[in-house]
Amino acid sequence: MKLRIRDLREDSDLTQQRVAEMLMCDQSLYSKYERGERPVPLEIIVKLADLYETSIDYLVGRTDNKKPYK
């Protein structure tokens, strides 16, 4: 599954290191998430959706609507 987390990170002017710190994980692990080399745990997906103020469905490509659900 190709997540949209790289585009969202870049659009937010954040580094991989900064996002990794917010998620309390190592930058190299976060980099593997972005490249699709490691599956992203649901807990991390939820944190990323909160960070970027979007829905999990948008992160995983099930919708093109960036706005989170109410």
N, C-alpha and C positions, 0 to 999 in steps of 0.2 A: 504494500500500500504506500503510495506516494503522498506524504503529508505536505501541507502548504506552509510549514513552519519556517523554512528558509526565507521565503518571500515576505512573510509577516515580520520576521526579525529584521530583515534589511529595510523594509518600509518604516520600521520603528527606530531605525538608526541604532540598533543594538548589536553588540559583538556576541559571538558565540560564548565567550568567556563570561560576559555579564549575564546572559540568559542562564548559563549553567550555574552561576552563583545563585540566581533567584530560585532555581529548581533544586539547589543543594546537591548538584552532581558534578562530576568531573567534565571539563571542557571536551576532552577526547571522546567521552561517552556521548555527550550532546551532539558532537560532530557526526558520530555514527548514526544517531537518530535522523539528522538532517539528510544524510546520504542514503538512508534506507538500509544501512548495514546491520542495524539492530532494531528489533521491534520496540516500539515505544509503549511502556506500561500505561494502562488506563489512568492511573494516578497522575502521571506526567502530562498526558493529553488534557486532562481536566485543568491542571495548573496552567498549561499553555493557552487554553481557551479563555481562562480568566485573565491571564496576562494581556492577551491581545483583544480582549472584550469581544469575543466572537463565539460561535457555537462549535461544538465538537463536530457536527455534521460538516461545517465549512472546512475545518482543519483536515478532515479525512476525505474531502472532495465529494460529499454526497449532495451538496448544494453550492450554488454560487452566491448565495445571500450571506454577506459578512456579518449582518446584524445578529446578535444573540437572540434566542427565544425569550419571550416574556414569561 
